[in-house]
Amino acid sequence: MANLSHWNAEVGINHTPAYQVSGRPFAAGSIDCTNATAVNFPYVTRWVKVINKTDRPVRVGFSELGVSGAAEVGPANAYFTVPASGSVPAGAGLYGESDVLELKVSQLWLWGGSPVDMSAGIDIVAGLTTIPSNRTNMAPAESSVKPNWSGSNGVG
């Protein structure tokens, strides 16, 4: 019998079937991001939602430089903002939250928000693929390119 092990390719970032099925559940709650904080995912995400339970807006981006406003590539502010809790119109929900974002990332960076107590903070809910998170590293290990699109235009 022929050895077919050379045909066993590992799934990568462009493996379409990994995004066609429901994501594995991931949740992280009450994250304190008064300083720039990374949320690392064990697998590449299929989608992400950010919920802000603090009394201040929170910056959400894809690199530390992006959320700090010191991006090396592209615009200096490579982030979006999730509004503070209580700042949304009546009837729209209790907390500030992002839409469900269909993104393939291995980490998110958060900065801002001010926890009022230990139960407040930022919550992250995501659906994960079966693609290992190191697959967002688009360069060889000896390269200066960082994982998760860092250094890309619009990421920082």
N, CA, C and O of each residue as an XYZ file, in Angstrom:
624
protein
N       0.845     -1.176      0.000
C       0.000      0.000      0.000
C       0.887      1.235      0.000
O       1.901      1.282      0.698
N       0.514      2.207     -0.763
C       1.296      3.447     -0.886
C       1.154      4.295      0.375
O       0.103      4.311      1.016
N       2.216      4.988      0.711
C       2.197      5.912      1.856
C       1.633      7.248      1.386
O       2.268      7.933      0.585
N       0.465      7.626      1.864
C      -0.186      8.868      1.446
C      -0.055      9.973      2.490
O      -0.777     10.969      2.428
N       0.861      9.810      3.449
C       0.981     10.814      4.512
C       1.395     12.176      3.979
O       1.116     13.192      4.616
N       2.051     12.224      2.830
C       2.442     13.517      2.275
C       1.239     14.312      1.765
O       1.379     15.489      1.434
N       0.082     13.701      1.697
C      -1.141     14.398      1.278
C      -1.898     14.986      2.465
O      -2.898     15.677      2.274
N      -1.442     14.727      3.673
C      -2.121     15.227      4.870
C      -1.686     16.660      5.163
O      -0.852     16.894      6.038
N      -2.237     17.589      4.452
C      -1.910     18.999      4.665
C      -2.726     19.537      5.848
O      -3.910     19.232      5.985
N      -2.090     20.325      6.681
C      -2.807     20.939      7.811
C      -3.656     22.093      7.301
O      -3.318     22.738      6.308
N      -4.762     22.346      7.993
C      -5.627     23.450      7.583
C      -4.918     24.772      7.836
O      -4.172     24.915      8.805
N      -5.157     25.728      6.961
C      -4.539     27.033      7.074
C      -5.574     28.136      7.079
O      -6.778     27.880      7.108
N      -5.097     29.348      7.050
C      -5.934     30.543      7.198
C      -6.987     30.661      6.089
O      -8.030     31.278      6.306
N      -6.738     30.088      4.914
C      -7.693     30.174      3.807
C      -8.481     28.889      3.590
O      -9.017     28.665      2.504
N      -8.554     28.057      4.600
C      -9.291     26.792      4.515
C     -10.791     27.081      4.638
O     -11.317     27.190      5.746
N     -11.461     27.201      3.521
C     -12.860     27.612      3.478
C     -13.795     26.792      4.358
O     -14.616     27.388      5.055
N     -13.721     25.465      4.370
C     -14.664     24.705      5.200
C     -14.634     25.084      6.682
O     -15.645     24.945      7.371
N     -13.496     25.558      7.179
C     -13.403     25.940      8.596
C     -14.307     27.125      8.928
O     -14.703     27.306     10.079
N     -14.632     27.930      7.919
C     -15.485     29.104      8.132
C     -16.941     28.835      7.762
O     -17.801     29.676      8.022
N     -17.237     27.679      7.160
C     -18.590     27.370      6.722
C     -19.430     26.697      7.798
O     -20.641     26.552      7.635
N     -18.819     26.295      8.865
C     -19.542     25.640      9.947
C     -19.629     26.580     11.140
O     -18.903     27.572     11.205
N     -20.497     26.278     12.067
C     -20.607     27.078     13.276
C     -19.286     27.051     14.036
O     -18.555     26.061     13.999
N     -18.993     28.144     14.721
C     -17.741     28.240     15.463
C     -17.796     27.531     16.812
O     -18.864     27.381     17.405
N     -16.635     27.099     17.284
C     -16.515     26.571     18.642
C     -16.693     27.750     19.600
O     -16.184     28.836     19.325
N     -17.389     27.566     20.699
C     -17.631     28.703     21.594
C     -16.378     29.144     22.351
O     -15.559     28.324     22.766
N     -16.253     30.454     22.517
C     -15.184     31.055     23.302
C     -15.789     32.252     24.025
O     -16.520     33.038     23.423
N     -15.489     32.392     25.311
C     -15.942     33.554     26.074
C     -14.871     33.934     27.085
O     -14.255     33.072     27.711
N     -14.660     35.226     27.233
C     -13.767     35.763     28.265
C     -14.505     36.949     28.861
O     -14.941     37.836     28.128
N     -14.653     36.979     30.188
C     -15.453     38.018     30.818
C     -14.693     38.872     31.796
O     -13.666     38.473     32.344
N     -15.232     40.075     32.003
C     -14.719     41.023     32.992
C     -13.237     41.313     32.804
O     -12.472     41.309     33.769
N     -12.830     41.564     31.561
C     -11.436     41.857     31.254
C     -11.142     43.306     31.631
O     -11.852     44.217     31.205
N     -10.106     43.518     32.421
C      -9.651     44.860     32.797
C      -8.686     45.325     31.723
O      -7.619     44.737     31.542
N      -9.057     46.376     31.012
C      -8.183     46.869     29.941
C      -7.859     48.343     30.140
O      -7.793     49.109     29.179
N      -7.658     48.734     31.403
C      -7.246     50.115     31.651
C      -5.883     50.376     31.011
O      -5.552     51.523     30.710
N      -5.097     49.330     30.804
C      -3.878     49.382     29.989
C      -4.134     48.513     28.765
O      -5.054     47.694     28.768
N      -3.329     48.683     27.719
C      -3.489     47.854     26.521
C      -3.387     46.389     26.909
O      -2.409     45.967     27.526
N      -4.405     45.614     26.544
C      -4.513     44.215     26.952
C      -4.831     43.345     25.749
O      -5.724     43.664     24.964
N      -4.099     42.245     25.603
C      -4.352     41.304     24.518
C      -5.289     40.203     24.990
O      -5.170     39.711     26.112
N      -6.216     39.824     24.129
C      -7.045     38.637     24.328
C      -6.596     37.662     23.250
O      -6.818     37.893     22.061
N      -5.965     36.575     23.668
C      -5.440     35.584     22.733
C      -6.432     34.442     22.578
O      -6.941     33.908     23.563
N      -6.695     34.079     21.348
C      -7.611     32.990     21.056
C      -6.806     31.716     20.763
O      -5.769     31.787     20.103
N      -7.264     30.558     21.240
C      -6.519     29.322     20.987
C      -6.592     28.864     19.530
O      -5.729     28.120     19.065
N      -7.622     29.308     18.817
C      -7.787     29.020     17.399
C      -8.191     30.311     16.706
O      -8.637     31.256     17.358
N      -8.038     30.356     15.396
C      -8.441     31.523     14.611
C      -9.948     31.692     14.734
O     -10.698     30.717     14.696
N     -10.379     32.928     14.881
C     -11.813     33.190     15.044
C     -12.553     33.115     13.713
O     -11.983     33.331     12.643
N     -13.819     32.807     13.814
C     -14.750     32.903     12.686
C     -15.531     34.203     12.821
O     -15.831     34.876     11.834
N     -15.852     34.538     14.063
C     -16.556     35.788     14.378
C     -16.222     36.191     15.813
O     -15.792     35.371     16.624
N     -16.434     37.486     16.106
C     -16.131     38.050     17.430
C     -17.180     39.099     17.777
O     -17.676     39.805     16.898
N     -17.517     39.200     19.059
C     -18.386     40.275     19.560
C     -17.754     40.810     20.842
O     -17.294     40.040     21.686
N     -17.735     42.143     20.979
C     -17.157     42.811     22.145
C     -18.277     43.509     22.908
O     -19.067     44.247     22.320
N     -18.346     43.276     24.225
C     -19.376     43.879     25.075
C     -18.668     44.710     26.135
O     -17.841     44.201     26.891
N     -19.001     45.991     26.180
C     -18.358     46.926     27.107
C     -19.288     47.190     28.286
O     -20.329     47.828     28.128
N     -18.915     46.700     29.465
C     -19.730     46.902     30.671
C     -19.147     48.011     31.556
O     -19.539     48.148     32.715
N     -18.216     48.800     31.013
C     -17.584     49.856     31.800
C     -18.266     51.190     31.549
O     -19.157     51.298     30.706
N     -17.838     52.204     32.291
C     -18.431     53.533     32.144
C     -17.655     54.411     31.172
O     -17.893     55.618     31.112
N     -16.732     53.829     30.410
C     -15.959     54.571     29.407
C     -15.884     53.776     28.116
O     -15.963     52.547     28.138
N     -15.732     54.472     26.981
C     -15.559     53.747     25.715
C     -14.275     52.916     25.746
O     -13.344     53.233     26.485
N     -14.231     51.874     24.956
C     -13.038     51.029     24.862
C     -12.596     50.951     23.399
O     -13.414     50.804     22.492
N     -11.281     51.053     23.197
C     -10.709     50.885     21.861
C     -10.493     49.392     21.615
O     -10.047     48.659     22.498
N     -10.817     48.964     20.410
C     -10.620     47.577     20.020
C      -9.822     47.580     18.722
O     -10.194     48.247     17.756
N      -8.724     46.831     18.708
C      -7.885     46.761     17.520
C      -7.208     45.413     17.417
O      -7.544     44.468     18.131
N      -6.251     45.344     16.518
C      -5.630     44.071     16.197
C      -4.139     44.047     16.509
O      -3.450     43.079     16.187
N      -3.641     45.112     17.136
C      -2.262     45.156     17.607
C      -2.178     46.181     18.731
O      -3.037     47.055     18.849
N      -1.143     46.070     19.553
C      -0.946     47.036     20.633
C      -0.707     48.434     20.078
O      -1.224     49.417     20.609
N       0.086     48.519     18.999
C       0.331     49.820     18.383
C      -0.952     50.413     17.810
O      -1.141     51.629     17.839
N      -1.826     49.569     17.295
C      -3.080     50.055     16.727
C      -3.977     50.710     17.760
O      -4.515     51.788     17.505
N      -4.156     50.082     18.934
C      -5.059     50.652     19.948
C      -4.421     51.815     20.702
O      -5.132     52.646     21.267
N      -3.087     51.888     20.720
C      -2.430     52.983     21.443
C      -2.373     54.256     20.613
O      -2.061     55.327     21.133
N      -2.676     54.140     19.317
C      -2.608     55.309     18.450
C      -1.202     55.576     17.957
O      -0.916     56.670     17.470
N      -0.308     54.588     18.076
C       1.077     54.759     17.651
C       1.427     53.780     16.533
O       2.536     53.249     16.484
N       0.477     53.551     15.643
C       0.692     52.573     14.576
C       1.896     52.943     13.723
O       2.120     54.114     13.416
N       2.676     51.920     13.342
C       3.847     52.139     12.500
C       3.476     52.179     11.020
O       4.162     52.823     10.227
N       2.417     51.507     10.653
C       2.002     51.410      9.262
C       0.578     51.925      9.147
O      -0.284     51.553      9.944
N       0.326     52.772      8.169
C      -1.026     53.249      7.937
C      -1.453     54.305      8.940
O      -0.609     54.957      9.554
N      -2.763     54.479      9.111
C      -3.252     55.517     10.012
C      -2.832     55.257     11.455
O      -2.720     54.109     11.884
N      -2.603     56.330     12.191
C      -2.132     56.202     13.582
C      -3.191     55.579     14.488
O      -2.844     54.940     15.481
N      -4.448     55.749     14.175
C      -5.514     55.196     15.021
C      -6.141     54.002     14.318
O      -7.159     54.131     13.640
N      -5.535     52.861     14.485
C      -6.007     51.639     13.827
C      -6.863     50.840     14.802
O      -6.502     49.734     15.203
N      -7.997     51.413     15.175
C      -8.904     50.761     16.109
C     -10.315     51.255     15.856
O     -10.524     52.229     15.132
N     -11.286     50.575     16.460
C     -12.651     51.081     16.499
C     -13.048     51.167     17.959
O     -12.389     50.580     18.817
N     -14.102     51.882     18.245
C     -14.506     52.129     19.625
C     -15.858     51.486     19.907
O     -16.789     51.580     19.107
N     -15.943     50.833     21.060
C     -17.213     50.301     21.546
C     -17.674     51.242     22.650
O     -16.925     51.476     23.599
N     -18.887     51.793     22.554
C     -19.338     52.796     23.522
C     -19.442     52.260     24.951
O     -19.538     51.056     25.189
N     -19.420     53.199     25.877
C     -19.536     52.856     27.301
C     -20.915     52.303     27.607
O     -21.875     52.570     26.884
N     -21.009     51.537     28.672
C     -22.279     51.034     29.136
C     -23.141     52.214     29.586
O     -22.633     53.158     30.192
N     -24.411     52.164     29.299
C     -25.317     53.248     29.668
C     -25.338     54.394     28.677
O     -26.136     55.320     28.825
N     -24.463     54.352     27.651
C     -24.423     55.446     26.679
C     -25.243     55.147     25.433
O     -25.356     55.985     24.538
N     -25.811     53.956     25.380
C     -26.618     53.589     24.221
C     -28.055     54.083     24.424
O     -28.485     54.245     25.566
N     -28.801     54.324     23.349
C     -30.176     54.808     23.488
C     -31.054     53.833     24.273
O     -30.825     52.624     24.261
N     -32.044     54.371     24.942
C     -32.975     53.550     25.728
C     -33.589     52.476     24.837
O     -33.963     52.744     23.695
N     -33.689     51.268     25.364
C     -34.281     50.163     24.635
C     -33.310     49.435     23.722
O     -33.640     48.376     23.188
N     -32.099     49.994     23.534
C     -31.140     49.356     22.630
C     -30.323     48.283     23.328
O     -29.635     47.508     22.664
N     -30.383     48.221     24.633
C     -29.587     47.240     25.371
C     -28.919     47.911     26.546
O     -28.791     49.134     26.584
N     -28.497     47.116     27.497
C     -27.904     47.646     28.712
C     -26.460     48.087     28.527
O     -26.031     49.062     29.144
N     -25.705     47.387     27.689
C     -24.281     47.646     27.533
C     -23.944     48.139     26.140
O     -24.701     47.937     25.191
N     -22.774     48.800     26.034
C     -22.246     49.123     24.719
C     -21.688     47.846     24.115
O     -21.021     47.078     24.808
N     -21.946     47.608     22.846
C     -21.442     46.387     22.232
C     -21.191     46.579     20.755
O     -21.804     47.427     20.107
N     -20.282     45.779     20.235
C     -20.008     45.787     18.802
C     -21.029     44.902     18.102
O     -21.775     44.162     18.742
N     -21.048     44.990     16.797
C     -21.796     44.016     16.014
C     -21.050     42.689     16.098
O     -19.951     42.626     16.648
N     -21.638     41.642     15.563
C     -20.908     40.391     15.394
C     -19.999     40.619     14.193
O     -20.466     40.849     13.077
N     -18.699     40.552     14.440
C     -17.702     40.859     13.417
C     -17.114     39.576     12.862
O     -16.514     38.801     13.607
N     -17.273     39.340     11.586
C     -16.724     38.134     10.964
C     -15.269     38.406     10.611
O     -14.958     38.959      9.556
N     -14.380     38.002     11.526
C     -12.949     38.270     11.405
C     -12.145     37.010     11.664
O     -12.488     36.220     12.544
N     -11.083     36.819     10.906
C     -10.175     35.710     11.185
C      -8.919     36.286     11.840
O      -7.992     36.738     11.167
N      -8.919     36.255     13.170
C      -7.819     36.793     13.965
C      -7.434     35.800     15.063
O      -8.219     34.931     15.442
N      -6.208     35.953     15.561
C      -5.752     35.112     16.670
C      -5.725     35.883     17.975
O      -5.560     35.289     19.041
N      -5.887     37.203     17.908
C      -5.959     38.003     19.121
C      -6.638     39.332     18.833
O      -6.648     39.814     17.701
N      -7.202     39.908     19.881
C      -7.735     41.266     19.860
C      -6.995     42.054     20.920
O      -6.560     41.498     21.929
N      -6.854     43.346     20.690
C      -6.271     44.233     21.687
C      -7.342     45.196     22.165
O      -8.111     45.729     21.366
N      -7.390     45.414     23.461
C      -8.375     46.302     24.090
C      -7.630     47.359     24.884
O      -6.590     47.091     25.485
N      -8.189     48.581     24.875
C      -7.585     49.636     25.685
C      -8.652     50.675     26.000
O      -9.365     51.143     25.113
N      -8.747     51.019     27.247
C      -9.727     52.003     27.683
C     -10.639     51.358     28.690
O     -10.220     50.475     29.439
N     -11.861     51.781     28.717
C     -12.782     51.201     29.678
C     -12.247     51.337     31.087
O     -11.038     51.243     31.299
N     -13.092     51.548     32.022
C     -12.684     51.708     33.404
C     -13.615     50.875     34.267
O     -14.749     51.284     34.518
N     -13.158     49.705     34.730
C     -14.045     48.872     35.532
C     -14.505     49.573     36.799
O     -13.693     50.094     37.563
N     -15.797     49.580     37.012
C     -16.382     50.183     38.208
C     -16.207     49.242     39.390
O     -15.962     49.687     40.511
N     -16.332     47.959     39.144
C     -16.120     46.942     40.171
C     -15.623     45.674     39.489
O     -15.466     45.658     38.268
N     -15.377     44.633     40.235
C     -14.811     43.410     39.685
C     -15.737     42.706     38.686
O     -15.266     41.909     37.874
N     -17.036     42.985     38.732
C     -17.943     42.336     37.792
C     -18.028     43.087     36.470
O     -18.568     42.573     35.490
N     -17.489     44.312     36.446
C     -17.504     45.094     35.212
C     -16.244     44.787     34.417
O     -15.345     44.099     34.901
N     -16.187     45.282     33.241
C     -15.039     45.082     32.367
C     -15.538     44.842     30.964
O     -16.658     45.211     30.611
N     -14.704     44.227     30.181
C     -15.036     43.942     28.795
C     -15.261     42.437     28.659
O     -14.480     41.638     29.175
N     -16.314     42.062     27.973
C     -16.586     40.660     27.676
C     -16.330     40.427     26.190
O     -16.656     41.267     25.352
N     -15.748     39.289     25.884
C     -15.510     38.880     24.501
C     -16.221     37.549     24.293
O     -16.072     36.622     25.089
N     -16.990     37.467     23.221
C     -17.625     36.214     22.820
C     -17.172     35.978     21.383
O     -17.182     36.894     20.560
N     -16.774     34.740     21.090
C     -16.294     34.449     19.746
C     -16.668     33.034     19.341
O     -16.922     32.170     20.181
N     -16.694     32.824     18.050
C     -16.807     31.491     17.479
C     -15.463     31.169     16.855
O     -14.945     31.949     16.056
N     -14.896     30.031     17.211
C     -13.561     29.664     16.743
C     -13.625     28.607     15.649
O     -14.514     27.756     15.637
N     -12.671     28.675     14.737
C     -12.508     27.652     13.715
C     -11.658     26.523     14.294
O     -11.368     26.515     15.490
N     -11.262     25.579     13.459
C     -10.345     24.527     13.876
C      -8.912     24.850     13.455
O      -8.033     23.991     13.533
N      -8.675     26.070     13.015
C      -7.359     26.489     12.531
C      -6.524     26.981     13.709
O      -6.941     27.910     14.401
N      -5.357     26.387     13.956
C      -4.513     26.844     15.071
C      -4.176     28.329     14.936
O      -3.968     28.824     13.829
N      -4.124     29.025     16.053
C      -3.928     30.478     16.032
C      -2.598     30.895     15.419
O      -2.488     32.014     14.918
N      -1.586     30.033     15.444
C      -0.303     30.414     14.855
C      -0.378     30.533     13.335
O       0.583     30.981     12.708
N      -1.488     30.145     12.738
C      -1.655     30.250     11.288
C      -1.864     31.689     10.821
O      -1.840     31.942      9.616
N      -2.069     32.640     11.736
C      -2.171     34.040     11.320
C      -0.801     34.684     11.228
O      -0.697     35.857     10.869
N       0.261     33.939     11.548
C       1.616     34.448     11.370
C       1.958     34.268      9.898
O       2.178     33.147      9.440
N       2.002     35.358      9.167
C       2.142     35.294      7.717
C       3.581     35.316      7.233
O       3.824     35.513      6.043
N       4.542     35.118      8.130
C       5.946     35.171      7.723
C       6.737     34.097      8.469
O       6.281     33.588      9.493
N       7.908     33.756      7.964
C       8.751     32.785      8.677
C       9.120     33.289     10.066
O       9.085     34.493     10.322
N       9.467     32.382     10.951
C       9.773     32.721     12.341
C      10.883     33.747     12.461
O      10.872     34.554     13.391
N      11.842     33.740     11.545
C      12.959     34.686     11.653
C      12.604     36.081     11.124
O      13.421     36.998     11.206
N      11.418     36.242     10.595
C      10.996     37.533     10.037
C      10.615     38.511     11.140
O      10.310     38.112     12.264
N      10.638     39.790     10.803
C      10.228     40.819     11.758
C       8.711     41.000     11.772
O       8.191     41.721     12.625
N       7.990     40.364     10.848
C       6.531     40.467     10.812
C       5.969     39.718     12.019
O       6.371     38.591     12.307
N       5.048     40.352     12.706
C       4.467     39.766     13.915
C       3.183     39.019     13.562
O       2.633     39.218     12.479
N       2.700     38.162     14.464
C       1.466     37.425     14.177
C       0.230     38.322     14.167
O       0.279     39.484     14.570
N      -0.864     37.759     13.701
C      -2.179     38.399     13.737
C      -2.232     39.688     12.938
O      -2.891     40.643     13.348
N      -1.558     39.728     11.819
C      -1.623     40.856     10.897
C      -0.886     42.088     11.409
O      -0.939     43.119     10.738
N      -0.195     42.051     12.563
C       0.544     43.208     13.056
C       1.527     43.688     11.992
O       2.189     42.894     11.323
N       1.602     45.004     11.857
C       2.454     45.586     10.835
C       1.742     45.814      9.530
O       2.295     46.442      8.627
N       0.518     45.315      9.406
C      -0.265     45.514      8.186
C      -0.928     46.883      8.216
O      -1.182     47.441      9.284
N      -1.203     47.410      7.045
C      -1.888     48.691      6.938
C      -3.270     48.577      7.580
O      -4.025     47.654      7.274
N      -3.597     49.508      8.462
C      -4.878     49.503      9.154
C      -4.904     48.670     10.407
O      -5.924     48.613     11.095
N      -3.789     48.014     10.720
C      -3.706     47.196     11.928
C      -2.748     47.817     12.932
O      -3.038     47.860     14.127
N      -1.620     48.291     12.453
C      -0.623     48.938     13.324
C       0.505     48.029     13.664
O       1.421     48.424     14.386
